[in-house]
Amino acid sequence: MSEHPYAVNCPCGKEIPVAASMAGSDIACSCGATVTVPRLSELRQRIGLAAFESGIIDTIHRMIDTGELPCGSECVISGMRTTDVFVVRVECERKWIKEPANGSLLAVLFLLIMPIWLIWLAVEKTLANEPRQELGRDTHVDVPLRVHGDFHAQLRKTKGQRELKKLLGTVPIYAKLLDEYPHAKIATG
């Protein structure tokens, strides 16, 4: 994206390029007039983006909402013209649990150098202070693909992640999604 992806119009008719950082400020036109730059949300809407789009998943949701996806009119598998759609779930991130340490290695080390009752106290204190943590978040997006109806059953049976990612990669916005989430898992139903 360019350094100044947005623009505002001066009453003189000149289009003035502006950056996101200029939102809400006043700028001077070469004609001498002062022009107020709208809020960033309005600048974004003027160029066809959602008011508040924070990432690739938001972009995909907006494109689905505005009818830009699924793109094209050919099946991504066969190249045949079709209006059929197959929805694929892309699991971008998964929440994971960090359990407290079990203390077994710690216990063995202490066993070698301390009396039993000191070992028990140390292990108990260590385990009591380490809480269970939930890290990350569950993030997924359902993406529509142009797939001729004759290939839906075949696609449902496809379990190979490489093959599924290759199909998704034929759509530029989905390729960006996979670039941002290279460890994403794809489910077909």
Secondary structure, DSSP 8 states (H G I E B T S, - for coil): --S--EEEE-TTS-EEEE-GGGTT-EEE-TTS-EEE---HHHHHHHTT--TT--SHHHHHHHHHHTT--S-SSB-TTT--B---EEEEEEEEE--EEE-----HHHHHHHHHHS-HHHHHHHHHHHHHH---EEES--EEEEEEEE--GGGHHHHHH---HHHHHHHHTTSHHHHHHHHH-TT-EEE--
